[in-house]
C-alpha cells in the first residue's frame, strides 16, 4: 500500500518508515501538519498515519480538513494522549483507529493490516434509506424529504451503521467497534451523547421518530414504512 506518515519526531518517523518499508509498503513522510494536509489532498494514499501534536496544524484539524475535502482513505492516529476522551476526539473528526505512544512496530503493522482488510464500499450501497430518510455515502449527505441534514463525521458514521442494520437492534458493543474503533467498553456516555445529538437532527419535528432505543440492548432504526 502507499501510505503517508505525518510525524514530526524524527526517531518515531524513522522507526515507522523502517517497519512499513520492510513489510513492503511505500511510504511518504512529512513533519508539518499543514504540509501533510496539502499532500494528503493532492496525492492518493491507501492509508494516512497522523500524529496528534504537529507543528503548523494539529492532527485533529488535519483529519477534519481531509474529511471535508472528501478524502476517504483510513486515518490512523498516533497520540501520546491516553485518555478515552482524547481518543474519542480523534475518532470523532474522522479518524479510523488510534495507537498510543510508545508502541511496538508489530502493533502498528497489525492495525495497518486490519484497516487494509476493511472491505471497500460497494456502489449499490451508496444510498441507504429508511422511510423518508436518505443517506448517501458517496456525497456524504443526509436528507429527510427535501430537507438537508448536516451531520458531523461521527454522527454520519453512527447513522450509517444503524441504517445498514435497518430493522435490527445494534448493540452498544457493535457501535463502539464500528463507529469508534473501540474494542472495550469505556466508562463514558459517548454513545448516548451522540445518539441524542443525532436524534435532535434526524428526528426533529415535524419528522416522525426513526431511531428507537431498545432498553438493555441498543438502538434500532425502524423502516419508517
Residue, then its C-alpha position, 0 to 999 in steps of 0.5 A: x500500500x502507499x501510505x503517508x506518515x505525518x510525524x514530526x519526531x524524527x526517531x518515531x518517523x524513522x522507526x515507522x518508515x523502517x517497519x512499513x518499508x520492510x513489510x513492503x509498503x511505500x511510504x511518504x513522510x512529512x513533519x508539518x501538519x499543514x504540509x501533510x494536509x496539502x499532500x494528503x489532498x493532492x496525492x492518493x494514499x491507501x492509508x494516512x498515519x497522523x500524529x496528534x501534536x504537529x507543528x503548523x496544524x494539529x492532527x485533529x484539524x488535519x483529519x477534519x480538513x481531509x474529511x471535508x475535502x472528501x478524502x476517504x482513505x483510513x486515518x490512523x492516529x498516533x497520540x501520546x494522549x491516553x485518555x478515552x476522551x482524547x481518543x474519542x476526539x480523534x475518532x470523532x473528526x474522522x479518524x479510523x483507529x488510534x495507537x498510543x505512544x510508545x508502541x511496538x512496530x508489530x502493533x502498528x503493522x497489525x492495525x495497518x493490516x486490519x484497516x487494509x482488510x476493511x472491505x471497500x464500499x460497494x456502489x449499490x450501497x451508496x444510498x441507504x434509506x429508511x422511510x423518508x430518510x436518505x443517506x448517501x455515502x458517496x456525497x456524504x449527505x443526509x436528507x429527510x424529504x427535501x430537507x438537508x441534514x448536516x451531520x458531523x463525521x461521527x454522527x454520519x458514521x453512527x447513522x450509517x451503521x444503524x441504517x445498514x442494520x435497518x430493522x435490527x437492534x445494534x448493540x452498544x458493543x457493535x457501535x463502539x467497534x464500528x463507529x469508534x474503533x473501540x474494542x472495550x467498553x469505556x466508562x463514558x456516555x459517548x454513545x448516548x451523547x451522540x445518539x441524542x445529538x443525532x436524534x435532535x437532527x434526524x428526528x426533529x419535528x415535524x419528522x416522525x421518530x426513526x431511531x428507537x432505543x431498545x432498553x438493555x440492548x441498543x438502538x434500532x432504526x425502524x423502516x419508517x414504512 
